């Protein structure tokens, strides 16, 4: 029989290793801190629950209002009520009805300039003189030659008269008689040729005096006295007519169709449609005219059709070459409500405005836009004359928000429209 000699192991606290004792101490400390944090979070949750319950109870109370910060300051104004006329606006250049490049019809040396640069001239006024002496000599020579051939014609006529008497008595042959006849006809032709030479010489002498072909305003002299002028080559100056003037613009196809339908579905032209003109430094359109021409075909490269307006220019204020803005009237005047573009917002496909009600709360209002009239926009639908529209301070508005309004008046920025 074998006896068990092993002794029972007894663990004592003081006999544990140092590492295990350290771990147990840190674990105890962690659990304590965790209990403290859990208790703190539980307290916060209870406070939040009580606050939520209290808030719900207050919100359900009669007359309760949602929490809101200070009311935003806005500026409000009523729409401008005005009778307006819609226009389409284009840009173009003023052109002269007539424009002439003055050139010489004969060659020679320039002898005289008879105008001041930039002045107005009348048709037939003397502008330049080319040295006429060579052409006067040519005219004298041609006149003398004409007199010489006229005398030969008279001689040929006398010869034919004698030949007729002699031929009747058989004193000359038929051949000689025919020669006398042909001699007279030849002399007559020579006289006609000499007369034409005289007329040519007279015209050349007349062309040495270069006169204004139209009424208008002349530019400066491009050739000074003493220079050689060549026939139909040397440009001497230019003249443009000043009253009336044209303005050419290019309109798109839809616009032209709109103008034509306005005059009647069967109308083929838009001549007589009222138009107005403004120069580069003019804000309004003080010059009145009408359309008098539409191009017979569309420019397929640009999709536009050329229109021409004609304007009286009695005071010579409109100069050819000036930049011009031309507008075409679309229809008869009508009453409308207008507001600035800055008061109009965009919400996807809708345009809207903010309207302040009597309680100073803003309302969302969709609107239908019309044409631009000056710096304002026509509102076709969605507004009434008595509505107060928010003009400034739109950024943080929402439906039902209470605001602090400042009432202003919209100025009539485009008088006479």
C-alpha positions as CSV (number, residue, x, y, z in Angstrom):
1,X,0.0,0.0,0.0
2,X,1.3,3.4,-1.2
3,X,0.7,6.4,1.0
4,X,-0.1,9.9,-0.4
5,X,2.7,12.1,0.6
6,X,1.4,15.3,-1.2
7,X,0.6,18.2,1.1
8,X,-2.5,20.5,0.5
9,X,-1.7,23.8,-1.1
10,X,-3.1,26.8,0.9
11,X,-3.1,30.2,-0.9
12,X,-2.7,33.3,1.3
13,X,-3.2,36.9,0.2
14,X,0.2,37.9,1.2
15,X,1.7,35.1,-0.8
16,X,0.4,36.3,-4.3
17,X,2.9,37.5,-6.8
18,X,3.3,41.3,-7.2
19,X,2.1,41.4,-10.9
20,X,-1.3,39.7,-10.1
21,X,-1.9,42.0,-7.2
22,X,-1.4,45.1,-9.4
23,X,-3.8,43.9,-12.0
24,X,-6.5,43.3,-9.5
25,X,-6.1,46.8,-8.0
26,X,-6.4,48.6,-11.4
27,X,-9.5,46.5,-12.3
28,X,-11.2,47.6,-9.2
29,X,-10.4,51.3,-9.9
30,X,-11.8,51.1,-13.5
31,X,-15.1,49.6,-12.3
32,X,-15.5,52.4,-9.9
33,X,-15.0,55.1,-12.5
34,X,-17.4,53.3,-14.9
35,X,-20.2,53.3,-12.2
36,X,-19.7,57.1,-11.7
37,X,-20.0,57.8,-15.5
38,X,-23.0,55.6,-15.9
39,X,-24.7,57.4,-13.1
40,X,-23.9,60.8,-14.6
41,X,-25.3,59.8,-18.1
42,X,-28.5,58.4,-16.5
43,X,-29.0,61.8,-14.8
44,X,-28.7,63.7,-18.0
45,X,-31.1,61.3,-19.7
46,X,-33.7,61.9,-17.0
47,X,-33.3,65.7,-17.2
48,X,-33.7,65.5,-21.0
49,X,-36.8,63.4,-20.7
50,X,-38.4,65.8,-18.2
51,X,-37.6,68.8,-20.5
52,X,-39.1,67.0,-23.5
53,X,-42.2,66.1,-21.6
54,X,-42.5,69.7,-20.3
55,X,-42.0,71.1,-23.8
56,X,-44.6,68.9,-25.4
57,X,-47.0,69.8,-22.7
58,X,-46.3,73.6,-23.3
59,X,-46.5,73.2,-27.1
60,X,-49.9,71.6,-26.8
61,X,-51.2,74.4,-24.6
62,X,-53.6,76.9,-26.2
63,X,-51.9,79.9,-27.8
64,X,-48.4,78.4,-27.6
65,X,-45.9,79.8,-30.1
66,X,-42.8,78.1,-31.6
67,X,-39.5,79.3,-30.4
68,X,-38.0,82.0,-32.6
69,X,-35.1,84.4,-32.5
70,X,-35.3,88.1,-33.2
71,X,-37.6,89.1,-36.2
72,X,-35.5,89.8,-39.3
73,X,-35.6,93.4,-40.7
74,X,-37.0,93.7,-44.2
75,X,-38.0,96.4,-46.6
76,X,-41.5,96.1,-48.2
77,X,-43.2,98.1,-50.9
78,X,-46.4,97.9,-52.9
79,X,-46.1,97.1,-56.6
80,X,-46.0,100.0,-59.0
81,X,-49.2,100.4,-60.9
82,X,-48.6,101.8,-64.4
83,X,-49.8,101.7,-67.9
84,X,-46.9,100.1,-69.9
85,X,-46.0,99.3,-73.4
86,X,-43.9,96.3,-74.2
87,X,-40.9,96.6,-76.5
88,X,-38.2,94.4,-78.1
89,X,-34.8,96.0,-77.9
90,X,-31.9,95.6,-80.5
91,X,-28.5,97.2,-81.1
92,X,-27.3,98.5,-84.4
93,X,-25.6,101.5,-86.2
94,X,-27.0,104.6,-87.8
95,X,-26.5,104.6,-91.5
96,X,-26.9,107.4,-94.1
97,X,-29.7,107.1,-96.6
98,X,-27.3,108.3,-99.3
99,X,-23.5,108.1,-99.2
100,X,-21.2,109.1,-102.1
101,X,-17.5,108.8,-102.7
102,X,-16.5,111.8,-104.7
103,X,-14.0,111.0,-107.5
104,X,-12.8,112.9,-110.6
105,X,-14.1,112.0,-114.1
106,X,-11.0,113.4,-115.8
107,X,-7.3,113.3,-115.1
108,X,-5.3,116.4,-114.2
109,X,-3.8,118.5,-111.5
110,X,-6.0,119.8,-108.7
111,X,-6.2,123.5,-109.0
112,X,-8.7,124.5,-106.2
113,X,-10.6,123.2,-103.2
114,X,-13.9,125.1,-102.6
115,X,-15.3,123.9,-99.3
116,X,-14.5,123.7,-95.6
117,X,-14.0,120.3,-94.0
118,X,-17.2,118.9,-92.4
119,X,-19.6,121.6,-93.6
120,X,-23.1,120.9,-95.1
121,X,-23.3,121.2,-98.9
122,X,-26.1,121.3,-101.3
123,X,-26.5,119.4,-104.5
124,X,-24.6,121.2,-107.3
125,X,-22.2,123.1,-105.0
126,X,-18.7,123.5,-106.5
127,X,-16.2,121.4,-104.5
128,X,-13.0,120.9,-106.5
129,X,-11.5,122.5,-109.7
130,X,-9.0,120.6,-111.9
131,X,-6.7,122.7,-114.1
132,X,-9.1,123.4,-117.1
133,X,-6.6,124.7,-119.6
134,X,-5.7,121.4,-121.4
135,X,-9.4,120.6,-121.7
136,X,-10.2,124.1,-123.0
137,X,-7.6,123.6,-125.7
138,X,-9.1,120.3,-126.6
139,X,-12.6,121.9,-126.9
140,X,-11.2,124.6,-129.2
141,X,-9.5,122.1,-131.4
142,X,-12.6,119.9,-131.7
143,X,-14.7,123.0,-132.5
144,X,-12.3,124.0,-135.3
145,X,-12.3,120.5,-136.7
146,X,-16.1,120.6,-136.7
147,X,-16.1,123.7,-138.8
148,X,-13.6,122.2,-141.2
149,X,-15.7,119.1,-141.9
150,X,-18.9,121.2,-142.2
151,X,-17.3,123.1,-145.0
152,X,-16.3,119.9,-146.8
153,X,-19.9,118.7,-146.4
154,X,-21.2,121.8,-148.0
155,X,-18.7,121.3,-150.9
156,X,-19.9,117.7,-151.3
157,X,-23.5,118.9,-151.4
158,X,-22.7,121.4,-154.2
159,X,-20.9,118.7,-156.1
160,X,-23.9,116.4,-155.8
161,X,-26.3,119.1,-157.0
162,X,-24.2,119.7,-160.1
163,X,-23.9,116.0,-160.7
164,X,-27.7,115.6,-160.7
165,X,-28.1,118.3,-163.4
166,X,-25.4,116.7,-165.6
167,X,-26.7,113.2,-165.0
168,X,-30.2,114.2,-166.3
169,X,-28.7,115.3,-169.6
170,X,-26.4,112.3,-169.8
171,X,-23.3,114.4,-169.4
172,X,-21.8,112.2,-166.7
173,X,-21.9,108.5,-166.1
174,X,-23.9,106.7,-163.5
175,X,-20.7,105.7,-161.7
176,X,-19.6,109.3,-161.3
177,X,-23.1,110.3,-160.0
178,X,-23.0,107.5,-157.4
179,X,-19.6,108.7,-156.2
180,X,-20.9,112.2,-155.7
181,X,-23.8,110.8,-153.6
182,X,-21.5,108.7,-151.5
183,X,-19.2,111.6,-151.0
184,X,-22.0,113.7,-149.5
185,X,-23.0,110.9,-147.1
186,X,-19.4,110.5,-146.0
187,X,-19.0,114.2,-145.4
188,X,-22.2,114.1,-143.3
189,X,-20.8,111.2,-141.2
190,X,-17.6,113.1,-140.6
191,X,-19.5,116.1,-139.4
192,X,-21.5,114.0,-136.9
193,X,-18.2,112.5,-135.6
194,X,-16.6,115.9,-135.2
195,X,-19.7,117.2,-133.4
196,X,-19.5,114.2,-131.0
197,X,-15.8,115.1,-130.4
198,X,-16.9,118.7,-129.5
199,X,-19.4,117.4,-127.1
200,X,-16.9,115.1,-125.4
201,X,-14.4,118.0,-125.1
202,X,-17.2,120.1,-123.6
203,X,-18.0,117.4,-121.1
204,X,-14.4,117.0,-120.1
205,X,-14.0,120.7,-119.6
206,X,-17.2,120.6,-117.4
207,X,-15.8,117.7,-115.4
208,X,-12.9,119.8,-114.3
209,X,-15.4,121.4,-112.0
210,X,-16.4,118.7,-109.5
211,X,-19.8,119.4,-107.8
212,X,-21.7,117.9,-105.0
213,X,-24.0,115.1,-106.3
214,X,-26.3,115.1,-103.2
215,X,-27.3,117.2,-100.3
216,X,-25.5,116.3,-97.1
217,X,-22.4,116.7,-94.9
218,X,-19.0,116.5,-96.5
219,X,-15.9,115.0,-95.0
220,X,-12.4,116.5,-95.2
221,X,-10.4,116.9,-98.4
222,X,-8.3,113.8,-99.1
223,X,-6.2,115.4,-101.9
224,X,-4.7,118.8,-101.6
225,X,-4.1,121.4,-104.3
226,X,-1.3,120.6,-106.8
227,X,-1.6,116.8,-106.7
228,X,-2.4,114.7,-109.8
229,X,-5.9,113.3,-109.9
230,X,-6.7,110.2,-112.0
231,X,-9.9,109.5,-113.7
232,X,-12.3,107.3,-111.6
233,X,-9.5,106.3,-109.3
234,X,-8.5,109.1,-106.9
235,X,-10.9,109.5,-104.0
236,X,-11.3,113.2,-103.2
237,X,-13.8,113.2,-100.4
238,X,-17.1,111.7,-99.2
239,X,-20.6,113.1,-98.7
240,X,-23.4,111.5,-96.6
241,X,-27.0,112.6,-96.4
242,X,-28.2,113.5,-92.9
243,X,-32.0,113.7,-93.0
244,X,-33.5,111.2,-92.6
245,X,-31.3,108.4,-91.4
246,X,-31.5,104.6,-91.3
247,X,-30.8,102.1,-88.4
248,X,-30.2,98.5,-89.4
249,X,-30.7,95.7,-86.8
250,X,-30.9,91.9,-86.9
251,X,-34.0,90.3,-85.4
252,X,-34.5,86.6,-84.7
253,X,-37.1,84.6,-86.6
254,X,-39.6,84.3,-83.7
255,X,-39.6,88.1,-83.2
256,X,-40.3,88.8,-86.8
257,X,-43.1,86.3,-86.8
258,X,-44.5,88.0,-83.7
259,X,-44.5,91.4,-85.4
260,X,-46.2,90.1,-88.5
261,X,-48.9,88.3,-86.6
262,X,-49.6,91.4,-84.6
263,X,-50.4,93.2,-87.9
264,X,-52.7,90.3,-88.9
265,X,-52.1,86.7,-89.8
266,X,-52.1,87.5,-93.5
267,X,-49.7,90.4,-93.3
268,X,-46.5,89.9,-95.3
269,X,-44.6,92.9,-94.0
270,X,-44.2,95.0,-90.9
271,X,-43.7,98.4,-92.5
272,X,-45.0,101.2,-90.4
273,X,-44.5,99.5,-87.1
274,X,-43.5,102.2,-84.5
275,X,-39.9,102.1,-83.3
276,X,-37.8,104.3,-80.9
277,X,-34.1,105.1,-80.8
278,X,-31.6,105.8,-78.1
279,X,-28.0,106.8,-78.5
280,X,-25.1,105.5,-76.4
281,X,-25.5,108.2,-73.7
282,X,-29.3,108.2,-73.5
283,X,-31.3,106.2,-71.0
284,X,-34.7,106.8,-72.5
285,X,-35.7,106.6,-76.1
286,X,-36.4,110.1,-77.3
287,X,-36.2,109.6,-81.1
288,X,-39.3,108.3,-82.8
289,X,-39.5,106.5,-86.2
290,X,-40.9,103.5,-87.9
291,X,-39.9,100.4,-89.7
292,X,-39.8,100.7,-93.5
293,X,-38.0,97.6,-94.7
294,X,-37.6,93.9,-93.9
295,X,-35.1,91.7,-95.7
296,X,-36.8,89.3,-98.2
297,X,-35.0,86.3,-96.8
298,X,-33.5,85.0,-93.5
299,X,-29.7,84.7,-93.0
300,X,-29.5,80.9,-92.4
301,X,-26.0,81.2,-90.9
302,X,-27.3,83.4,-88.0
303,X,-31.0,82.7,-88.0
304,X,-31.8,86.5,-88.2
305,X,-33.6,88.8,-90.5
306,X,-32.5,92.4,-91.1
307,X,-34.9,95.2,-90.2
308,X,-34.5,98.8,-91.0
309,X,-35.9,101.8,-89.1
310,X,-36.1,105.3,-90.6
311,X,-35.9,108.4,-88.3
312,X,-36.2,112.1,-89.1
313,X,-33.1,114.1,-88.3
314,X,-34.0,117.8,-88.7
315,X,-31.5,118.9,-86.0
316,X,-28.7,116.8,-87.5
317,X,-28.1,115.2,-84.1
318,X,-28.0,111.6,-85.4
319,X,-24.8,111.0,-87.2
320,X,-24.1,108.0,-89.5
321,X,-21.9,105.5,-87.7
322,X,-23.2,106.2,-84.2
323,X,-24.0,103.2,-82.0
324,X,-27.8,103.0,-81.4
325,X,-30.3,101.0,-79.5
326,X,-33.6,100.5,-81.3
327,X,-36.8,99.1,-79.8
328,X,-39.9,97.8,-81.6
329,X,-43.3,98.2,-80.0
330,X,-45.0,94.8,-79.4
331,X,-48.6,96.0,-78.9
332,X,-50.9,98.6,-77.4
333,X,-50.4,100.0,-73.8
334,X,-52.0,98.1,-70.9
335,X,-52.2,98.5,-67.1
336,X,-49.7,96.4,-65.2
337,X,-48.1,95.8,-61.8
338,X,-44.3,96.1,-61.6
339,X,-41.6,95.2,-59.0
340,X,-37.8,95.1,-59.0
341,X,-36.1,91.9,-60.1
342,X,-34.3,91.7,-56.7
343,X,-37.7,90.9,-55.1
344,X,-38.2,87.8,-57.2
345,X,-36.9,84.4,-56.1
346,X,-36.5,81.2,-58.0
347,X,-37.7,77.8,-56.7
348,X,-36.9,75.1,-59.2
349,X,-39.3,75.9,-62.1
350,X,-41.3,78.5,-60.2
351,X,-40.8,82.2,-59.6
352,X,-42.0,83.6,-56.3
353,X,-42.1,86.6,-54.0
354,X,-42.6,87.1,-50.3
355,X,-45.6,89.1,-49.3
356,X,-46.0,90.5,-45.8
357,X,-49.5,90.1,-44.3
358,X,-51.2,92.5,-41.7
359,X,-49.6,90.4,-38.9
360,X,-46.1,91.1,-40.3
361,X,-45.8,87.4,-41.3
362,X,-44.4,86.6,-44.7
363,X,-46.3,84.5,-47.2
364,X,-44.8,82.5,-50.2
365,X,-46.5,83.7,-53.4
366,X,-45.8,82.2,-56.9
367,X,-46.0,84.7,-59.7
368,X,-46.0,84.8,-63.5
369,X,-43.4,87.2,-65.0
370,X,-43.9,89.6,-67.9
371,X,-41.6,91.9,-69.8
372,X,-38.8,94.2,-68.4
373,X,-39.9,97.8,-68.3
374,X,-36.9,99.9,-67.5
375,X,-35.5,98.5,-64.2
376,X,-38.8,96.9,-63.2
377,X,-40.5,93.6,-64.1
378,X,-44.1,93.2,-65.1
379,X,-46.0,90.7,-62.9
380,X,-48.8,89.1,-64.9
381,X,-50.3,86.9,-62.2
382,X,-49.9,86.4,-58.5
383,X,-50.0,89.9,-57.0
384,X,-52.5,92.6,-56.1
385,X,-52.0,96.3,-56.0
386,X,-52.5,96.3,-52.2
387,X,-49.9,93.6,-51.5
388,X,-46.8,94.5,-49.6
389,X,-43.9,92.7,-51.3
390,X,-40.5,92.1,-49.6
391,X,-37.9,94.1,-51.6
392,X,-34.8,93.6,-49.4
393,X,-33.9,90.9,-46.8
394,X,-35.2,87.8,-48.6
395,X,-32.3,85.5,-47.7
396,X,-33.6,83.9,-44.4
397,X,-37.3,84.1,-45.0
398,X,-39.7,81.1,-44.7
399,X,-43.4,80.9,-44.7
400,X,-45.1,82.2,-41.6
401,X,-41.9,83.9,-40.3
402,X,-42.6,87.1,-38.4
403,X,-40.6,90.1,-39.6
404,X,-39.9,93.7,-38.7
405,X,-40.9,95.6,-41.9
406,X,-39.9,99.0,-43.1
407,X,-42.3,100.4,-45.7
408,X,-40.8,102.1,-48.7
409,X,-42.0,103.4,-52.0
410,X,-40.8,102.1,-55.4
411,X,-39.6,105.1,-57.5
412,X,-40.9,105.6,-61.0
413,X,-37.5,104.8,-62.5
414,X,-38.6,104.8,-66.1
415,X,-40.9,107.8,-66.7
416,X,-42.7,107.9,-70.0
417,X,-42.7,104.2,-70.6
